[in-house]
Amino acid sequence: MNISKTLAEITTIKLGMAFTSAIKDKGNEGSCYLIQTKDITLDGSIAANTLAKVIPEGSPDSHYLRPGDLLFRLRGPVFSAAIFSEEWDRPTITTNQTAVIRCNHNLISPYYLQWYINSLLGQRYFNGMSEGTNINKVTAKILAAMPIDLPPLEQQYQIEKIHRNWLAQKETYQRLIVNGDIYFDQLCTQIQLGNQS
């Protein structure tokens, strides 16, 4: 039987690290990767190839991300969550425009929660918060109060398996589309240039 809990009852939620000055990519001198809201795609993945390398102003240790953490875009128009699932050659942090959600694994699977937040069920909650207004930001309080429908872990793992499989397929399709765009653009350019000679 499913139970309903608020997000705050089954996870810990905190904001990423605050930056008081403009964020500058320090290249190889940077001590941390920084995930900004623009790096969290609308479909819930992380654009890892565009991350800035920064030198934080304060001590970032308590802000380091762990595999399994969910990163939630606090600014709209789409409020999506991505899973931080990798460890790279530098520690990774995020800004305070992003909420970091860490699951209690005895109660909820991170991939189930990602699916739930990004699904029509989850998005309905955020849309309900914006009735009559054009909301472009969600507060940590609104996020913490989000009701989550919790099936038993076994069912969550079934949803997780399907969800992860679909995410992997989407990634493959997106690579095919990018490669196809490049190939067909080159092909059409060759034909177009051939007509000029």
HUQUIDA-V187455 format. One line per field, one symbol per residue. ss: DSSP state (~ for helix, > for strand, _ for the rest). burial: I if it has 24 or more other ideal C-beta (glycine too) atoms within 12 Angstrom, else O. A space follows every 50 residues. Layout:
BEGIN
ss = ???
burial = ???
END
This chain:
BEGIN
ss = __>>>>~~~~>>>>>_>_________~~~__>>>>_~~~>_____>_~~~ _>>>______~~~_____>>>>>_>_____>>>>______>>>>>__>>> >>>______~~~~~~~~~_~~~~~~~~~~_______>__~~~~~__>>>> __~~~~~~~~~~~~~~~~~~~~~~~~~~~~~~~~~~~~~~~~~~~~_
burial = OOOOOOIOOIIOIIIIIOIOOOIOOOOOOIOIIIIIIOIIIOOIIIOOOO IIIIIIOOOIOOIIIIOIIIIIIIIOOIIIIIIIIOOOOIIIIIIIIIII IIIOOOIIIIIIIIIIIIIOOIIOIIOOIOOOOOOOIIOIOIIIOIIIII OOOOOIOOIIOOIIOOIOOOOOOOOOOOOOOOOOOOOOOOOOOOOOO
END
